């Protein structure tokens, strides 16, 4: 089976996960798998001090990109992988991960994936979703409070102390590696364009 790996990058709260879910629905639920960057955090439990504290979750060093690259290579060779599970409540990486079997399309969702030289050659298509900071913050605030049990104060402190500087240093710069740039205004149009390109291949 041929496996196509598609990178969906962009800032936190840009809509990467929404784009990935829509793409999966259009290509076929059974034909796609979504692999999230967030699964590859190193265990941070020994360093975590408080919500919005000193651990910089938005710096590349917080993530195990070597393992992620190995997993993408394995999937491209039709090998099954064991995706780590990162618990955002305890900041521990759980010992037993989730089994992921190769599918024709692997959608990789992450803020920093295009910034990593070890990952870029593994992607068949590289998409960057470019959305303004105000919108991204509002989305992140809602997600982190509702899904991760965080406080508004902690989310705000982390966003402006860590997320924004890391976005400017690593994420925004990686837009130059994208084959396609998506914005709020052309979201549906670019989704259709990408599907057409994928189906041609």
C-alpha positions as CSV (number, residue, x, y, z in Angstrom):
1,X,0.0,0.0,0.0
2,X,1.2,3.5,-0.9
3,X,1.1,5.8,2.1
4,X,0.9,9.6,1.6
5,X,1.9,11.8,4.5
6,X,0.4,15.3,4.7
7,X,1.7,17.9,7.1
8,X,-0.9,20.3,8.6
9,X,1.1,23.1,10.4
10,X,0.3,26.5,11.8
11,X,0.0,28.4,15.0
12,X,-1.8,27.2,18.1
13,X,-5.5,27.7,17.5
14,X,-5.2,28.2,13.8
15,X,-7.6,25.4,12.9
16,X,-5.3,22.6,12.1
17,X,-7.3,19.9,13.8
18,X,-10.6,21.2,12.2
19,X,-8.9,21.1,8.8
20,X,-7.5,17.6,9.4
21,X,-11.0,16.3,10.4
22,X,-12.6,17.8,7.3
23,X,-9.9,16.4,5.1
24,X,-10.3,13.0,6.7
25,X,-14.1,13.1,6.1
26,X,-13.6,14.2,2.4
27,X,-10.9,11.6,1.6
28,X,-12.7,8.8,3.5
29,X,-12.7,8.0,7.2
30,X,-11.3,4.5,6.6
31,X,-8.5,5.8,4.4
32,X,-7.1,8.4,6.8
33,X,-5.4,8.5,10.2
34,X,-4.5,11.7,12.1
35,X,-1.2,11.8,14.0
36,X,-0.9,14.7,16.4
37,X,2.3,16.4,17.5
38,X,0.9,16.7,21.0
39,X,1.3,12.9,21.5
40,X,5.1,13.4,21.4
41,X,5.7,15.5,24.4
42,X,8.5,14.3,26.6
43,X,7.4,13.4,30.2
44,X,7.2,16.9,31.9
45,X,5.8,15.7,35.3
46,X,9.1,16.3,37.2
47,X,9.5,19.8,35.9
48,X,5.9,21.1,35.8
49,X,5.4,23.7,38.6
50,X,2.0,25.4,37.8
51,X,-0.4,26.2,35.0
52,X,1.3,28.8,32.9
53,X,4.6,28.1,34.7
54,X,8.2,27.6,33.7
55,X,7.9,24.5,31.3
56,X,7.9,25.8,27.8
57,X,5.6,23.4,25.9
58,X,5.9,25.5,22.7
59,X,9.7,25.1,22.3
60,X,10.9,22.3,20.0
61,X,13.0,20.8,22.8
62,X,9.7,19.8,24.6
63,X,8.9,17.3,21.9
64,X,10.3,14.0,20.8
65,X,10.6,14.7,17.1
66,X,13.1,11.8,16.6
67,X,10.5,9.3,17.7
68,X,7.9,11.1,15.6
69,X,10.2,10.8,12.5
70,X,10.8,7.1,13.2
71,X,7.0,6.6,13.4
72,X,6.4,8.4,10.1
73,X,9.1,6.3,8.4
74,X,7.5,3.2,9.8
75,X,4.1,4.1,8.6
76,X,5.4,4.9,5.1
77,X,6.8,1.3,5.1
78,X,3.4,-0.1,6.1
79,X,4.5,-0.8,9.7
80,X,2.2,-0.4,12.7
81,X,3.3,2.1,15.4
82,X,2.6,2.6,19.0
83,X,1.7,6.3,19.5
84,X,2.6,7.7,22.9
85,X,-0.2,9.1,25.1
86,X,0.6,12.4,26.8
87,X,-1.7,13.2,29.8
88,X,-2.2,16.9,30.0
89,X,-3.5,16.7,33.5
90,X,-0.5,15.0,35.0
91,X,2.1,15.9,32.3
92,X,3.2,12.3,32.1
93,X,3.7,10.2,29.1
94,X,1.8,7.0,29.6
95,X,3.7,3.7,29.2
96,X,1.2,2.0,26.9
97,X,0.4,4.0,23.7
98,X,-2.3,3.7,21.1
99,X,-1.8,1.3,18.2
100,X,-1.9,3.0,14.8
101,X,-1.9,1.0,11.6
102,X,-0.8,2.5,8.3
103,X,-3.6,3.9,6.1
104,X,-3.3,5.4,2.6
105,X,-3.3,9.0,4.1
106,X,-1.6,10.0,7.3
107,X,-2.5,13.6,8.4
108,X,0.1,15.1,10.7
109,X,-1.2,17.9,12.9
110,X,1.3,20.2,14.7
111,X,2.5,23.7,15.3
112,X,6.2,22.9,14.9
113,X,6.3,20.1,12.4
114,X,7.5,22.2,9.4
115,X,10.2,23.8,11.6
116,X,11.9,20.4,12.0
117,X,14.5,19.4,9.4
118,X,14.2,15.7,10.5
119,X,10.5,15.7,9.6
120,X,10.2,17.8,6.4
121,X,11.5,15.2,4.0
122,X,8.9,12.7,5.2
123,X,5.9,14.8,4.0
124,X,4.4,14.5,0.6
125,X,2.4,17.7,1.0
126,X,3.1,20.5,3.4
127,X,0.2,22.8,4.4
128,X,0.4,25.9,6.7
129,X,-2.7,27.4,8.2
130,X,-2.1,31.1,8.8
131,X,-4.6,32.8,11.2
132,X,-4.2,36.0,13.2
133,X,-3.1,36.0,16.8
134,X,-6.4,37.4,18.3
135,X,-8.4,34.5,16.8
136,X,-5.8,31.9,17.8
137,X,-5.8,33.1,21.4
138,X,-9.6,33.0,21.7
139,X,-9.7,29.5,20.3
140,X,-6.9,28.3,22.5
141,X,-8.4,29.8,25.6
142,X,-11.7,28.0,24.9
143,X,-10.0,24.6,24.1
144,X,-7.7,24.6,27.1
145,X,-10.3,25.5,29.6
146,X,-13.0,23.1,28.2
147,X,-10.8,20.2,27.2
148,X,-7.8,20.4,29.5
149,X,-9.2,21.8,32.7
150,X,-7.0,24.8,32.7
151,X,-7.6,28.2,34.2
152,X,-8.1,31.3,32.1
153,X,-5.2,33.0,33.9
154,X,-2.8,30.1,33.2
155,X,-3.8,29.9,29.6
156,X,-3.3,33.7,29.1
157,X,0.1,33.7,30.9
158,X,1.4,30.8,28.8
159,X,0.1,32.2,25.6
160,X,1.8,35.6,25.8
161,X,4.9,34.4,27.7
162,X,5.7,31.3,25.7
163,X,3.3,30.6,22.7
164,X,3.7,34.0,21.0
165,X,7.5,34.2,21.2
166,X,7.8,30.6,20.1
167,X,5.3,31.2,17.3
168,X,7.4,34.2,16.1
169,X,10.7,32.3,16.3
170,X,9.8,28.9,15.0
171,X,6.2,28.5,13.7
172,X,5.8,31.6,11.6
173,X,9.2,31.1,10.0
174,X,8.2,27.6,8.9
175,X,5.5,29.0,6.6
176,X,8.2,29.3,3.9
177,X,8.4,25.5,3.7
178,X,4.7,25.0,2.9
179,X,3.4,23.9,-0.4
180,X,0.0,25.6,0.4
181,X,-1.0,28.4,2.7
182,X,-4.5,28.4,4.1
183,X,-6.3,31.3,5.7
184,X,-9.6,31.9,7.3
185,X,-10.9,33.5,4.1
186,X,-9.9,30.6,1.8
187,X,-10.3,27.6,4.2
188,X,-12.9,25.7,2.1
189,X,-11.3,26.6,-1.2
190,X,-7.9,25.4,-0.2
191,X,-9.4,22.2,1.3
192,X,-10.9,21.5,-2.1
193,X,-7.6,22.3,-3.9
194,X,-5.7,20.0,-1.7
195,X,-8.1,17.1,-2.2
196,X,-7.8,17.6,-6.0
197,X,-4.0,17.5,-5.8
198,X,-4.0,14.4,-3.6
199,X,-6.4,12.6,-5.8
200,X,-4.3,13.4,-8.9
201,X,-1.4,11.6,-7.2
